[in-house]
C-alpha cells in the first residue's frame, strides 16, 4: 500500500529559495474564485473579438455595389 512519506517535499520559489509551506501552498477560496472569474472573462472577451472579426469579414469593404451617400442622392440643377 502506498503511504505518504513522513517528510514533506521541499518546494522552491522561482529565485531558488525554499518556501515556508513545505509543499505547494493551497489557494484560498476567494483567490481561486477570482482566478476562475478572470479566466472566464478573458476567454469570453477573446471569443467575442473573434466572432466580431468573422462577422465583419463577410462585409465587402470597397467592393461590390456602391452605397448611396448624401452627395450621390442629390440632383444637380443645370
N, C-alpha and C positions, 0 to 999 in steps of 0.2 A: 504494500500500500504506500502511496506517495504522500509524505507528510511535509509540512512547511519546515524549513530549517529554523534553528533557534536564532540565528543571527540574521539581521535584515541586510539586504544588499546595499552597498554604498552607491549613492547616486551623486553625480557631479553636475554642476551648472555649466553653461557654455564657456566659462572662463577657467574651468578646471578645479574649482573649489567644491568641497563636499557640501551637500545640502543637509540641513538640520533634521529634516523629517525622515531620513533614512531611506525611504522609497519614494516613488513619485507621489507628491502631495495630492490628495484628492481635491477636486474642485468644490467650492462651496455651491450651495443650491442656487443662489442668486447669480453667481458668476457663470454657471453653465446655462442658466436660462437666458442671460444676456447674450452669451456667445451664440446660442441657438437662434435667438431673435435676429442677431446681426447677420448670421449666415443666411437665414431665410430672406431678410431684407436685401442682401447683396444679390442673391440669385434671382429674386423677383425683379429687381431693377435690371439685371442683365438680360433676363428673358423679355422684359418689356422693351428694352432697347433693340434687341434682335428682331422682335416681332414688328416693331416700328420700321426698322430698316427693310424688312421683307415686304411690308405693306407699301412703303414709299417706292420700292424698287419697281413695282408694277406700273407706276405713273410715268408716262412719257414726258420728259422734260426737254423742250426744244425740238421735239419731233412730233409727227402726227398732224392732226388738224389744228389750224390756228384758232385761238380763242378770241372772242370779241373783247375789245378794250374800249374805253371811252372815246378815244380818237378814231377808232375804226367804225364806230357806230354813228358818228355824226356825219351829216351831209355838208358838202361844200357848195356854197352859192356862188355861181359864176356870173 
